[in-house]
Amino acid sequence: MDLSVALALGVLAFSPVTPVMPAQAAGDTIRLTDDQGRSVVLAAAPTRIISLVPNASEILFALGEGHRLVARSRFDDYPPAVLALPSVGDAIRPAAELVLVHEPDMVVMVGGADNRRAVEEFTRLGIAAVVIRINTFEDLKRNILRFGLLTGRDQAASELWTQVQAELAAVADMTKGLSRPSVYYDIAYPPAFTIGAQSYLDSLISLAGGKNVFGDVSAPSPQVSLEAIAAREPQIVIRPLSQNSGYNPPDPVGRPGWSSLPAVRNGDIRTVEADLLHRLGPRVGRAARALALAIHPELGARPESAE
């Protein structure tokens, strides 16, 4: 997945939103306000859902409601059961004809100018188009509760969010009192992109016992120069690698001038699973733990860190 698509899908960016009620059910009718502020009304709980947001697909499966999905985007890859569903292609500017062949009663989408026409088209055809944002922990909570109400699994949704919180708290407890090495998170190259203070990954680095060297930059995914990176002298480079997206930045060791960085010079380049770290969903606790073990490999020797 290239950087522009990743940003559009909300797997990297953090952007504050005004909290909204996820959904309200009255009899069989379900009314919700989506994350573009649109009012969406469903006559009954949806039974044929197309999710064009991998995070949303994961939430539905985690709630035990994956059977309601009839199709997915080409970016969906977890849980493995989702791969049995037909793909309708891209999550951005989806082909309406590929979506309509599956006769959905609800389509879950990300917002933005690129999807505005598709949202309007689905709405005109009487298909509930639910636009979600899932860039922050608050977004994750809201959408877990939203899909719980949509599927009649509100209790399971509450329990799932409680579980996510407990897993994140456990990672914070693992790293409490440890040194906090400076970390450069290697999103893309060339040019070099990293994460700033408005990325949920910045929060995960702190939780995992590190210090993001660009945590003082407000942009969620800033482009940075080698000179700026070198000036911050990162002790560790986190290199996320993906098995599914087909996009992996080249090894920092071979990049011109990167040997000037302490982390590269000392061989402190730590790999993490991009497909886990770059999707803010029910597995975020696992993502935080994986990042903690990358930053503090000594934690792997502790009995309490065992699965």
N, C-alpha and C positions, 0 to 999 in steps of 0.2 A: 504494500500500500504506500503510495507516495505521500509526501508531507501534506499537500493540499487536501487530499481526500481524508487523511487522518484528522486534520483540523476540522474539516466539515462534519465528520462523524462524531466529533467531540471526544476523541480518545486522548487528546493531548491538552486541549485548552480548558481553562477555568474562566467562566464569566458569570458574575453575580446576576441573579435573577430575583424578581419580587416573588416571595413565597405565595403559592396558590393552593387552594383546596384541591387535592388530587381528583376526587370524584364524589358524587353523592348519588345514592340509589333511592328511588321512591317507587315502591311496587316493583314492576318489571322494568320501568324506565330508568336509564342511567344517564345522568347529566354530569359532564365534567368540563373544566376549563383547562385547555392544553397549555403548553409552555410558550405559545405565541399569543396567549390571551384569548384564543378562540373558544366559543361555546360549542360543545359537541354533545349531541343527544343521540342515545341508542335506545331503541324500543325494548331491547333485551340484552342480556350478556352476550358478547360476540362469541361465535362458535367457529368462524372461519377467518382467522387473522393472518395477514401477511405482515411480517416484521422486516422492515428495511433498516433496522438498527440492531446490530449484533448484541449490544448490551441488553436491549429489551427482550430479545430471544432468550438470552441466558436467564433473565429474571423469570420469564414464563416457565421455563423448564425447572428452575429452582423452586417454583411454587407448585410443581407437579401438574402444570397446565400446558405442557408442550404439545399435547394432542390437539389443542385448538389452532395450532399453526398449520397452514396449508402451503406456505411457500416462504422463502427467505431471500436475503440479498446474497450476492456472491462473496461477501466478506464474512458471512457467518461460518464459524468453524467449531463452536463449542456450545453445548456438549456434543460428543460424536453423533448422537441421535439426530441433531439438526441437519447433518449432511445427507440424511435420507430424504429430506424435503427438496422439491424442485427449486432451482434458483431462478429468480426473475431479473437478475442482473444487478446493475449499479444501485447504490443507495441514493446517489445524487442524480437528479433528472431521470427518474425511472421511466422505462418504456411502459406507458399505460396499457398497451395491448397485451403485454406479457403478464401484467398484474391482473387484468380483467378476466383472462381465461380461467383463473382459479376461483372466480366468483366470491371474493372476500366480502365480509360484512364490516371489516375494519382493517385499515392500513396504518401501521405505525411508521413515522418518518421523522427525519431531522428537519429543522427549519432552514431558513435562509432564502436568499433570492433565487438560487438555482432550483429550489423545489417548490417555489410559489405556484407556478403554473400547474404542477402535478396535484398539489393540494386542492386547487380550485377545480380541476377536472374531476378528481375523485368525488369531491363534494357535490358537484353538479350531477354526477351519476348516482347519487344517493348512497355512496360508500362513506362511512365515517373515517375521516382522515385525522389521526391524532398526532400532532407534532410534539415531540418531546425534546428536552435538553437534558443531557446527562454528563455534565462536565465537572460537577462538584459533589462532595459527599451529601450535601443537602438535596441536590438533584436526584442522587441515587436513592436516598430515603423516600423522597416524594414519589418516584416512579415505582419503587417496590410496593408502596401503599396503594398507589393508583391501580396497578395491575391486580393487586389483591382484591380491591373493590370491584373492578371490571369483571373478574372471574368468580366472584363469590368466595374468595379465599383470603378475606381480610385478616383472620386470625393467623393464618400461615404467613402472611406478609409481615405482620407485626413481629412474629417469631424470627423470621428471616433477617429483618433489620436488627433485631436484638443480637442475633448471632454474628452479624457483620461487625457490630460495635464491639462485641466481646473479643473477636479475633484481632481487631485493630488495637484494642487495649492490651491484649496479651503481647503483641509485638512491642508496644511502647514500654511494657514492663521488662521485656527481654533486654532492651537497649538502655534502660535507665542506669545512669551512673557511668556509662562507657565514654571513652574519648569520642569526639565528634570530628572525624577527618573531613577535610574539604573535598567536595565531589563535583566533577563536571559530568553532566548527563548528556551523552552523545546521541542526539535525535537524528541528525542528518548531516551529510557531507558529500561533496561540496555543493554550495557553501555550507559553512558550519551553522547549524541550528541547535539550540539547547532549550532549557526550560527556565521560566522566570517565576516570580512570586505568585502569579495568578494561575499557575498550573497545579492541579491536584498532585502531580508527581513531585512538586516542591514539598508539599505536605508529607508525602510518603517518605521522601528522603529524610526529613526531620524525624519522623516517626521511627525510621529504620536506623537512627543513630548517626546520621551524617549531616553535613552542612553544605547546601547548594551554593556554589561559588557565584552564581548569578541570581541568588535569592533576593537581591536588592533591586532587580530590574522588574518593572511592573508588567511588561508584556508577557503573555503566557508562553510564547514560543519564539523568543527573539533570535534574529540572525546575529552572529557575533564573529569578530575577527580573531585570528590567531594571537595577535598582539594583546587583545583584551583577555583572552583565556590565559595567556602566559603571565600577564600582570597579576592574576589572581592565584597563580601557583597551586592548581588542584593536586591534592595528594592521591586521588583515585579518579580514574575515568570509568564511568559505567557505560558499557557498550551493549545496548539491547539488540538482540538478534531474533529474527522471525523465521519460522519454518513455513509459514502460510502466506505471508503477504508478497513474497518475492522481492522485497526491498530490504537490503542491509547495507549500511554505510561501510566503506572500506576500512580495514584495520588501521587504527591511528598510528601504529608503528611505521607504516609505509607512507604516511602523508608528509609532504614537504614541510620542514620546519617544526614538526610536532615533537621531535626528540628534545626540544627545549623545555617541554613540560615535565615537571618532576614525576608525575604519574607514569608518563610514557618512558621516561629515562630509567625509572626504577622498576618497570614491568608491572605496575599496579593498574592494569586494565582488567576490569571484572565484567564478565558477561552475565546478562540476565535474559529471561525469556520475554521478548517483546510482545508476543501474543497474549501473555498474561498481564504484563505491566501496563500495556497501552489500552486496556479495556476496563473502564470503571464499571464494575458490575458486582455480582454476589461473591466473586472470588477475590475481591480487593484485599481481604485479610491475608490470603495466600500470597498475593503480590507483595504486600508489605513485608511479609516474612522472608520471601525470596530476596528482596532488596536488602533486608537486614543481614542476611547471611552473606550477601555479596560484599557489603561494606565491612562487616565484622565476621570474617570466616571462622574466627575462633569460637563463635557461638555454636557452630556445628558440632563441637566436641562436648557441649554441655548436655547432660542427660535430659534436662527439661526441654531442649530444643528438638528432641526426637519426635517423629510423627506418632 
